[in-house]
């Protein structure tokens, strides 16, 4: 039994050194644990706000009214900590109820691509669980945070 424990402990220690948990945000850790894949898939689910966008993991997606449709994101720093960006990682796929033609990207100041829908940059809320929609119509960081409909409009 002791022979198995030592290699397992060494492997765990090596993983902690290679990829320390402190280097990732709580949100990134939660999404990785939920089985995030390299492909971005937007889906539509029914909620108390109607049929709205979710990512493939079941996280609700929001638009920010301080952003301009078709323009770049205006959410950086503390804003992006509270409202993490939905980054494009690989091919963008339309799931059930989503129009492929409305999916796009916008380039952030760090060069990374953010997923857009009908021109609206998309975000998550950092303290919202999978399947939850608790921050609709929240006024924060100079604008309203609104969930997005399948037709590409924001729910007012």
TALINJO-V833386 format. One record per residue. N is the residue number from 1. D_CENTER is the distance of its C-alpha to the mean C-alpha in Angstrom with 2 decimals. Layout:
N&D_CENTER / N&D_CENTER
This chain:
1&42.59 / 2&42.49 / 3&42.12 / 4&38.83 / 5&37.48 / 6&37.99 / 7&36.03 / 8&33.11 / 9&33.11 / 10&33.38 / 11&30.49 / 12&28.26 / 13&29.48 / 14&28.86 / 15&25.22 / 16&24.82 / 17&26.46 / 18&24.54 / 19&21.04 / 20&21.43 / 21&18.93 / 22&19.54 / 23&18.05 / 24&14.52 / 25&12.67 / 26&12.67 / 27&8.91 / 28&9.12 / 29&12.24 / 30&11.06 / 31&8.50 / 32&11.46 / 33&13.83 / 34&12.28 / 35&13.22 / 36&10.37 / 37&12.27 / 38&12.70 / 39&12.41 / 40&9.57 / 41&10.79 / 42&10.25 / 43&12.50 / 44&14.36 / 45&15.58 / 46&18.35 / 47&17.92 / 48&20.26 / 49&18.89 / 50&19.70 / 51&17.74 / 52&14.17 / 53&10.98 / 54&8.73 / 55&6.88 / 56&9.58 / 57&9.16 / 58&9.76 / 59&6.91 / 60&7.98 / 61&6.73 / 62&8.97 / 63&11.27 / 64&13.35 / 65&17.09 / 66&17.99 / 67&16.36 / 68&18.73 / 69&18.04 / 70&18.52 / 71&18.40 / 72&16.41 / 73&13.93 / 74&15.94 / 75&13.46 / 76&14.46 / 77&15.92 / 78&15.84 / 79&13.71 / 80&10.78 / 81&11.59 / 82&11.45 / 83&8.52 / 84&6.15 / 85&5.56 / 86&3.61 / 87&6.74 / 88&9.35 / 89&10.94 / 90&14.07 / 91&15.23 / 92&13.30 / 93&14.58 / 94&15.18 / 95&15.40 / 96&17.83 / 97&18.35 / 98&16.19 / 99&18.26 / 100&17.80 / 101&19.61 / 102&17.01 / 103&14.16 / 104&14.37 / 105&13.20 / 106&14.29 / 107&15.41 / 108&14.58 / 109&17.62 / 110&16.93 / 111&17.12 / 112&13.64 / 113&12.24 / 114&9.38 / 115&8.82 / 116&11.07 / 117&12.68 / 118&16.33 / 119&15.94 / 120&13.40 / 121&10.58 / 122&7.26 / 123&5.33 / 124&4.56 / 125&7.98 / 126&8.86 / 127&11.85 / 128&10.94 / 129&11.58 / 130&10.87 / 131&12.56 / 132&13.12 / 133&13.29 / 134&15.06 / 135&14.18 / 136&15.37 / 137&17.74 / 138&17.22 / 139&19.10 / 140&17.70 / 141&17.86 / 142&20.16 / 143&18.50 / 144&17.28 / 145&13.79 / 146&14.13 / 147&12.50 / 148&13.06 / 149&15.87 / 150&16.45 / 151&19.00 / 152&16.65 / 153&17.96 / 154&16.42 / 155&18.00 / 156&20.59
